[in-house]
Amino acid sequence: MKGNEMEKTELQIIIERLLAMKADRHLGQQVRRFDQYGIPVCQVTYRSASDLYIVERFNSAVSTEFDQIDLAAIEIYESISEFKSIF
């Protein structure tokens, strides 16, 4: 811990990135990539019109749609954790 501040967990950082996508009033869709060790692990597309997060895992080419931010964050976290377990 730094002073009274706690270190942010990886899941908190993922949720903050997803919330930033939702807070951005850009019309259409936004895309963010999640990397580990400089290697792309998954990509998230947020569609503001439908309030959906689409998580695409690069290692399996599987895309999953989520209407809840916490479920999307868990999917991203799990894909990063699985990737880390390989190394």
C-alpha positions in Angstrom: 0.0 0.0 0.0 1.1 3.5 -0.7 0.2 5.6 2.3 -3.5 5.3 2.7 -4.1 4.2 -0.9 -4.6 0.6 -1.8 -3.2 -0.8 -5.0 -5.9 -1.3 -7.6 -6.5 -4.9 -8.5 -6.4 -6.0 -12.1 -10.2 -6.5 -12.1 -10.7 -2.9 -10.9 -8.5 -1.6 -13.7 -10.5 -3.6 -16.3 -13.8 -2.2 -14.9 -12.5 1.3 -15.0 -11.5 0.9 -18.7 -15.0 -0.5 -19.4 -16.7 2.4 -17.5 -14.6 4.9 -19.5 -15.9 3.3 -22.7 -19.5 3.7 -21.5 -18.9 7.3 -20.2 -17.5 8.4 -23.6 -20.4 10.0 -25.5 -19.0 9.0 -28.9 -21.7 7.7 -31.1 -21.4 4.2 -32.6 -19.0 1.8 -31.1 -15.6 1.9 -29.4 -12.9 -0.7 -29.4 -10.3 -1.4 -26.7 -7.6 -4.1 -26.7 -6.3 -5.8 -23.6 -2.7 -6.9 -23.8 -0.4 -8.9 -21.6 3.4 -8.8 -22.0 2.8 -6.7 -25.1 0.7 -9.5 -26.7 -3.0 -8.9 -27.6 -5.2 -11.2 -25.5 -8.7 -9.9 -26.2 -10.6 -7.0 -27.6 -13.7 -5.3 -26.4 -16.2 -3.5 -28.5 -18.8 -1.4 -26.8 -21.9 -0.5 -28.7 -23.5 2.5 -27.0 -26.8 2.2 -28.9 -27.5 -1.3 -27.5 -25.4 -0.9 -24.3 -23.5 -4.1 -25.1 -20.0 -5.2 -24.6 -18.6 -7.7 -27.1 -15.5 -9.5 -25.8 -13.4 -11.3 -28.4 -10.7 -13.7 -27.3 -7.9 -13.8 -29.7 -6.6 -17.3 -28.8 -9.9 -19.0 -29.6 -11.6 -16.5 -31.9 -14.7 -16.6 -29.7 -16.9 -13.5 -29.2 -19.3 -13.2 -26.4 -21.9 -10.4 -25.9 -22.6 -9.0 -22.4 -25.3 -6.6 -21.3 -23.7 -6.3 -17.8 -20.3 -4.6 -17.3 -19.3 -7.0 -14.4 -19.7 -10.1 -16.6 -17.7 -8.5 -19.4 -15.0 -7.6 -16.9 -14.9 -11.2 -15.6 -14.6 -12.5 -19.1 -11.6 -10.2 -19.8 -10.0 -11.0 -16.5 -10.4 -14.8 -17.1 -8.9 -14.5 -20.6 -5.9 -12.5 -19.3 -5.5 -15.1 -16.4 -5.5 -18.0 -18.8 -3.0 -16.3 -21.0 -0.7 -15.6 -18.0 -0.9 -19.3 -17.0 0.7 -20.2 -20.3 3.8 -18.2 -19.4 
